[in-house]
């Protein structure tokens, strides 16, 4: 079973996607800290009760997504929580979420230690420990078979601007291209996945993007 949480200024809506059907719950949202804590505690209890495996958060604003992530993490530890892009329309988010979760059922998985998935002749990973941790956040996914760091463009010693990882596209075989960015330096990263088509690759890309976003907003 998977779960999607969409937060707007007025309410938080939860969609539970199960093998035999879906369940939707809606909760009024208030801005004060006590009410917000109570709101997310109730949502966490509902998720625990239904033994949800995958949790995705979206919202009408980035600040609301970050809010939900901040409040839910302590309640749902050690569950993995992913974030998505903003959606002004919760129906669009839930439609895409259900499609993603249904596709995940078809995807194969691998059971390999994250550090053993990093290959290739380019041993340097820009961004130091931060860059490596972002690469490992991808490698932890069971849908990733191999990660191959590629060529570095720009000044590899640049320190300005922070370290970020951006997934850019899926090819026809379902493998992904990513960019690791450290200031003015950019490193190509090739991600070999268990997907077998562009559609499945795009599903994996959405899953991994949520993991990366969460790891960049600890």
Secondary structure, DSSP 8 states (H G I E B T S, - for coil): -EEEEEE-SSEEEEEEEETTEEEEEEEE--SSHHHHHHHHHHHHHHHHHTT-SEEEEEESSHHHHHHHHHHHHHHHTTS-EEE----S-HHHHHHHHHHHHHHHHH-------GGGGEESS----TTHHHHHHHHHHHHTSTTEEEEEEEEEES-TT--TT-EEEEEEEE-TTS-EEEEEEETTEEEEEEEEES--SHHHHHHHHHHHHHHHHHHH--
